[in-house]
Amino acid sequence: MSAAQSRPLERSLDFRRSGVRLLRMVTPGAPELALLLAVLAAGTASVALAVVIPKILGHATDVVVSGATNPGGVDFRGVGESLGLVLALITVSASLTWLQLRLAAELVQRVGHRLRETAQTKLARLPLTYFDRQPRGEILSRTTNDIDNVTQTLQQAFVQIMRALLTLIGVLAMMVWISPLLALVVLATVPVSVLGAVLIGKRAQPQFVRQWDVTGKLNGHVEEMYTGHAEVVVFGRKDDAVRTFEEHNDALYASSFKAQFISGFIQPAMTFVGNLNYVLIAIVGGLRVASGTLSIGDVQAFVQYSFEFNGPITQIAAMANLLQSGVASAERVFELLDAEEESADPAERAERAARGGKAAGRVSFEKVAFSYEAAKPLIKDLSLSVEPGQTVAIVGPTGAGKTTLVNLLMRFYEVTGGRITLDGVDISTLSRGELRSGIGMVLQDTWLFGGTIADNIAYGVSGDVSRERVVEAAMATHADRFIRTLPDGYDTVVDEEGGGLSAGEKQLLTIARAFLVEPSILVLDEATSSVDTRTEVLIQRAMSSLREGRTSFVIAHRLSTIRDADVILVMESGHIVEQGTHETLLASGGAYARLYASQFAASAA
């Protein structure tokens, strides 16, 4: 398990705040306001028609009862008209309910679509430090599982809760109209029901939060074990991986069981209170009929209204587990959306646009300081000037700050002191897109996406790229040879893992991608570490021609690959301890000479 995974998530639980924020996504002020008003209109009309039905049926009962006691007999025509009116109301109410469900489904799916778009936009704005602290599986869980759970919760609960609230209002109005006294009897039990639901809900909510936290950890572990499956098998850690999976799986089972079990008490409690209502209504209603204050039809209608009044309350209570699960997921999504973003980009500089957007490549580090953690400075007071067209090689032990240096140049991280300039302009005053558009980067870890070989090579260039340019880039990096041996050549489809390609072949494709961009500045971070010696020599020759007229930063561990660099920087603990050419540094007998000698000795051995 990675360190990031083993660290507990630091966050506060605020069910009410998250619930209100989720509700605002489908309430007035949202982009789907017109659709929401249509849903409300259809629901209100449907409920209004439905709540008058018991009163009409009560009237029909009174007609039958009065006819049975009168010499004229039962007025079957009047009863038939009442029943016909009820049938018409049921039909229209059902049609409006169908329309409400149809509109609500569209509304909820639009909200889910907007939420996914917002999350994707947010991920593009987050700094690299955020992804350093979070496991990939945890981020994927928030942007997929949690958003899906929020959407499903809204889909299932939105219409039902809306109808329940409208029904409560309509039914309560009818009950007060029939008998204020009986209405007070029904309302007297409502606080008991609400209090019980709240108390049970508070016990269940932390379990739902834990359920989705553990789900994120489980997804992170599965993703980590899947991407590193070969290493897990080779180093014999299958049992450890299975054991960790079982721990997360058991924790998920325990939290899910507790959440469902505790929240499951709500519905039986509500049903118990509802049954008490029926008993009280029967007693009080019977006394009112006996005294002649109410008719039998009114009592019948009131019993139906009591059932319809308790039904929505029970329904809302029964959905408590769904609501709590959805709000717990929403809180995790909101944490992602509220994460601190990269500093805002300035507007694109007019003078850069005026000279065609092409940088000359003069780079200067002026007393630069940087630290990942405030208490542990990594780079302090670093100064460096690189002229256009120069090749700068950066060497040093692991953790010396080599990759950090180029990450600062790319503005993946922001300097904590000093400044970096490009052609005399502070890069913090340039938009990140403007800065990075002139930089080509090849990393040690290759990255391909699902698509053709040609599409992967052309990935770094916006707009359409001719096949001729793609082939030229592949030939320049000596990738053309192996590409033509593939089943469909440049049209061969690879997945994101580059299945079927060796590590060296994948690296050649990423180098060809950088070639095609034709950048002003090249950043090569151990770019040839995954290829064989013969291919490495060919790539070095191609890179030599590519570097002509371009500023290049080369991070290398194999010192034999950077002998022809214009300047070699030797870094230790965030400082440049030596700089010069290969020959001058060897002659000085310092840190570079010791590194070179150790590699030479290792090669000889």
N, C-alpha and C positions, 0 to 999 in steps of 0.2 A: 504494500500500500504506500502511495506517495505521501510525503509530508503534508501536502495540501489537503489530502483526503482525510488524514488522521486528525486534522485540526477541527474542532467543533465549530459549527457556524455561529458567528456572533451576531445575534439579531434579537430585537425585542418583539414580543407578540402583542399586537394591537388589533384585536378582532373587529372592534367597532369602527376604527379609522379605516381599515382595509375594506370592510364591508361597504361603508359609505362611499369610498373612492370607486369601488367596483360598480356600485349603483349609479354613480354619476356618469358612467360610460354609456348608459342607455336611458338617461333622463334628459330633460330639456337643457339645451346648450350643446348636446352632442350633434355630430353631423347628420345623424339619422332622425332628426326631430320630427319631420313630416311623417315618416314611417311610424314613429312611436305614437304620435297623435292618432294615426289611423288605427293602430292596435288598441289604444285606449277607447276610441269611439266605438269600435266593433265590440269590444269586451263590455263596455257600459251598456250598450243597447241589448246585447245578449242577456246579461244578468238582469237588467230591468224587466225584460219580458218574462224571464224565468221566475222571478220572485213574486209576480202577481198570480202565478198559477195556483199555489195552495189556497189563496183567498177565493179564487173562482171555484175551486173544487169544494171549499167549505160552504160556499153559497149553494152549490148543487146539493150538498148533503142536507142543508137546512130546508131546501125545497122538498126533498124526499121525505124528511122527517115531518114537516108540516103537512104534506099531502097524506101521509099515513094516518094522521090524527084528524083530518078534515073529511067531511062527507064527499067533497068533490074529487077526492083521490089525488094521486101524484100528478104533477104537471110535467109529463114526460117531454113535452115540446121544450119547455124551459130547461129541463135537465139536458136534453140533446143539444140545445144551443150552447149551453155552458161547456159541455164536453167538446163540441166542435170548435169553440173558441180556444179551449185548452190545446187541442190538437194543432190548430193553426199557430198558436204561440210557441209550442214545442218545435215545430218545423222551422219557423223563422229564427228562433233562438239557436237551434242547432246549426243552421246555415251561417249565422253570424259568428258562432264559435269556430266553425271551420275556417272562416275568413280570418279571424283573429289568429288562429294557430298558423295559418299560412303566412301572414304578415310578420308574426313574431319570429318565425323561423328565419325569414330573410333578414330581419333586424339583428338577431343574435349572430348569424353568420357574418354579417357585415362588421359587427363589433369584433368578432374573432379575427376576421381578416385584417382589420385596422390594428388590433393588438399585436398580431404577428409582424405586420409591417413596422410598427413602432419598435418592437424588440429587435428586428433586424437592423433598423436605422441606428438604434442605440448601440448595438454591438460594433457597428462601424465607427462610432464616436468614442468608444472606450479606449483608454490608454493600454499599452502593452503590459503595464504593471498589474492591471486587473486580471488579465489572462494568466499571468505568472502565479497569482494567488489562488486561482480557482481551477479545479480539475475540469478537463473538457467535458467529461460525462455529466458533471453537475450543471454546467452551462447548457448543455444539450437538453438535460431534463427540464430546466426552467423554460426553455424556448419551445419545447415540444410537449412533453407530458403535462406540465403545469398549465400551459395555455390551452391545451386540449381539454383538461379537466375544468378550467374556468368556462370554456365555451359550452361544454356539456352541462355544467351546472346552470348556466343561464338558460340554455335550451329547455331543460326539464323544469326549472323552478320559476322562470320569469312569468310565463303565462299563468301557471297554477297559483302563484302568490298574488298576481294581479287580480285574477278572478276571485280568489279567496277574500281579498280585501274589499272588492266591490260587492261581493255577496254578503259579507258581514254588514256593510253599510245598508244595503237594500233590505236585508232580512230584519235588521234591527229597527229600521223605520217602520216596516210592516208590523212587527211585534208591538211597538209602542202604539201604533194606530189601533190594533186590536185590543190590547190590554196593557196599560202602563205597569200595573202591578205584577203581572206575569213576566213582563220584560225585566223588571227589577230583580225578580227571582233568578232569571237566567244570567243577568249581568253580575249577580253577586258571586257566582262561581268562576267568572273569568279571571280575576286576580289570582285565584288559587292555581288555575291552569297555567297562567303566564309565569308565575313564580316557580312552579315546578319545572317548566320547560327551561327557564333561565338557569336555575341551579344545576340541572342535569347537563345543560349545554356547556356551562363553564367547566364542568369536570371532563367533558368529552373533547373540547377544543384543543387543549395541549396535545392530546393523543393524535388528532388529525394533523397538527403541525409536525409532530415527530414522524408521522407516517410519510409525509412528503419529503421531509429532510432525509430520512433513511432511504427513500426511493431514489433521491438524487445521488446519495453515496453509493447505492447499489449499482446504478447506471454508470457512475464514474469508474467503479471497480471493473465492471464487465467490459466497458470500453477500453480501459487500460490493459486488461488481460488479453483482450482480443487483438489490439494493435501490437502487443508485445508477446504474442503467442509463442513465437520461435524461441525467444529468450527464456520464457517460462519453462518450456520443455527442455531446452538445452541445459539449463542450470538446475533442473530437478526441483522446481518450485511449484509443480502442479498441485501437490497436496496442500501447500500453504495457500495457493490461490483458491482452491476449493474450500479450505477452512475459513478464509476471509469471506468468501461468498456466502457460506452457510451462516456466519455470524451476522452479516447484513440481512440475509434472508430471514433469519430467526427474529431479528429486531423488527423487521418490517411486518412479519406475521404478528408479533406481540402487540405492536402499536396499532395495527389495523384492527385486530381483534378487540382490543380495549376500546378503540374509538367507536366501532360499530356496536359493541355490547353496551357501553354506557349510554350512547345516544339512542339505542333501541328501547330504553326505559321510557322515553318521552311519550310514545304513542299509547302504550297501556295506561300510563297515568292520565292522559287526556281522555281516553275512553272511559275510565273509571269516573272521572268528574262529569263527563257527559251523561252517563247512566244516572248519576245523582240528580242531574237536571230533570230527566224524564220523570223520576219519582216525585220531585217537588212540583212539577207542572201538573202531573196527574192529580195530586192531592189538592193543590190550590185551585186548579181548573175545575175539578169536580165540585168543590164548594161554591165556586162562582156560578156554575150551571144550576146547582140546586137553589141558589138564591135568585136566579133569573137574571143575573147581571150579564152573563155570556150565553151564547147559543152553542149547541153541540158542534155545529159547523165551524164556529170560531175557535173552539178548543181543538178540533181536528186540525184546522189550519195552523194554529199556534204550535201544536206538536210537530207538524212538518217543518215549520220555521225553526223550531228549536233544534231539530235534527240538522237542518241546513246551516244553522248558526254554529253548532258544535263541529260540523263536518269540516269547514275551512280551518278552524283552529286546530283540529286534529291533523288535518292535511299539512298545515304549515309545520306543526310539531314533528310529524313523521318525516318531513324533509329536512329536519335539522341536521342530520348527519351529512346529507348531500350539500347543504349550504355551508356547513363548517369546513367540509373538505374543499369546496370550491373557493372559499375565502382564504383558507390556508394556502392554496396554490396561488391565488391572486396576490397574496402578500409576498410570496417568493418572486413572482414576476415583477411586482412593484419595486422590490429591492434591486432587481436588475435595472429597471428603468430609472431608478433614483441614484444609481452608482455615479460617482464623480467622473465627468467626461474630460477629454483632452481640452486644453485651453482653446478658445475660439480662434479660428484662423483669420488673419487680416485679409482684406480684399487684395486681389491679385495686383501686383505692382505694374503701373502703367509703363514705366521705363523698361521693365523686362519684356512686356508684351510688344513694345515698340521695336526692340531689337530681335524680334522673331522668337523669343522664348528659349533661346539657346545659351546655356551658360558657358563661359570660357573655361571654368574649372579651377580657378584660383581659390584654394581653401586655407583658412587660417584659424587655428585654435589659440585663443587669447586668455591665458590664465584660467583655464576651464577647471571647474570643480564639479564633482558628481558623487552621489551616494544613493544606494538603494534604500538604506535606512539611515536616518539622521545621525544616529550614534556611531555608525560605522562608515566613515568616508572611504570611498574607493579611489577616486581620482582627485588629486589636489594640485592646483597651480600648474596645469599642463599647458604649455605653449608650443605651437608648431605652425610652420608656414610651408605650404605646398604650392609650387608653381604649376601653371597649366601644362599638361602633357607629361608630368613627372609620374613615375611609378614608385609608390611608397609601400614598402613591405613592413609588416608589424609582426614581431616575434616576441616570445617570452613564455614563461611557464603558465600553466593553467591558473586562471583566476587573476592574471596580471592586469586585466582590463582591456584586452585587445578587441574583443567583439563589442564591448561597451563603447569603445571609442567610435566605431563606425555606426553603432546604434544612435549615438548622440548626433552624429552627422546626418543621419536619416530622420532625426527627430522622433524616433521610437520612444526615446526618453528625453526629458528636458534637462538642460544643465542646471545645477544649483548655484553656480557661480561662474563668472567670466562670460565669454560669448564665443560663438563660432560664426565666421563670415564666409560667404561664397561670393567671389568677385567683389569683395569689399562691402557686401550687404549682410547685415545680421540675419541669419536664417530664421530667427524668431519673428522677424517682420514679414517673412514669406509664408504664403499658405503651404500646408504640407503637400498638397497636390502639385503645386508649382515647383516646390523643392524636389520632390521625388520623381517628377516627370523626367528630370535630366540625369537620374542616377539608375544604373543597372546593377542588380545585386544577384549574386549566386552564392547560395548557402551550402554548408556541408550536408544538411538534411534536405533531401530533394522533396519536391511537392508537385504532384500531377493531379489533374482532375479527370473525371469521367468524360471521355471524348476521344477524338482522333489524335494521332500523333501530330498532324499538321496544326490542329487547333491548339494543342498544348504548346507548340513552339511559338505560335502567333499570339499567345495569351497576353504578352506584355504590350502589344500594340493596339491602340484603339482604332476601330473602323476595320474595313475589309483589307486583308493582306493577300497579295497575289501568291500563287503557288510557287512562282519563280523565286521570290524573295525568301520564302520559307526554305526552299531547297538550297539556295545559296548559303543561308545561315547554317543549315545542317552540314553542308559540305565544308564550310569554314571550320566547324568544330569536329569534323570527322565522324559525325553521326549518320551521314547519308549512307555509309556502307552497311551498317547493321539495319537501318530502317528499310532498305530495299530487300532485305532478306525476310522481312515479316510478311505474313500472308497477304495483306492488302497494302503493303508499303506505307505511304504517308496517310492513307485512309484507315489504317488499322486502329481499332477502338481499344483503348486501355481504360481500366478503372482508376479510382483515386489512389489505390495502392500500387498502381503500375504493374499489375500481375502479368507474369510472362517476361518481364524485362529484368535484367540484372541491375545491381546497384550502380555500376559504372555506366550502363546504357541510360538509366534514368538521369544520372548526373549530366551526361552529354546533352540530353534534351533540355535540361534547365540552362545549361551554358549556351546552347543554340538560341534559347528564348532571350537571354541577355544580349546576344550578338545582334538579334533582329531589332532590338530597341534602338540601337545606335546611340547610346547615352554619352553625355559629356563626362561623366564620372563613373568609374567602375568600382564596385566593391566585391571582392572575391574572398569569401570566408571559407578557407579550406576547400576550395572548389574542386580540387583534383584528388581529394583524399580517398575517393571511392573507385578510382580507375586504376588499371594496371600500369606498369612502368612504361610500356611502349605507347599506350594511349596517352599517358600523361605527357610524354615528350611531344607527341603530335599536338596536344591541346596547348602546351606551352608555346609552341611555334605559332599556332593560330592566335593565341592571346597576345603575343608580341606584336603582330601586325594590327590587331584590334586596338591595342593600347597606344598606337601612334596618334599623337595629337589629343589624347585623352588623359585626364588625371585618374590614376588607379590606386586603390588601396587594397593590398593583398595581405590577408592574414594567413600565415603558414606555420606549420610545425616542422615540415621537412625543409630544411634550410637549403637543400640543393636546388629547390625550385625557384628561389628568389635571388640567385646570384647576380642577375642582370638588373636588379632594381636600382633606381637612381638614388634612393635613400632607404636605409634599413633602420627602423626604430626598434630598440630593445626595451621592452617594458617589464617592470617589476613593481608589484603593489601599487599600480595606478600611476607610476612615474616613468618617464622616459629616462633610462639610465645611460643609454648610449645611442648615438645615431651617426650614420655615415654609410659609405659603400661597403660592399662585401670585403674588398681587399683591405681597406683602411681599418675596418673593425677587427679583422683577423690579425692584422699587424699590431693592433693595440693590446691584444692579449687579455681583453676584458670579458664581460659576461657573454657577449656573442661568440667569442673564440671558445669559451668553455662549452657553450651549447653545441657549437659546431663539432668540437672535438668529441663530445659525448655521443653525438649521432654517428660520427665517423667510426668511433670505437665500437658502437653497437652494430653498425653495418659490417665491420670487419669480423666481429665475433660471429 
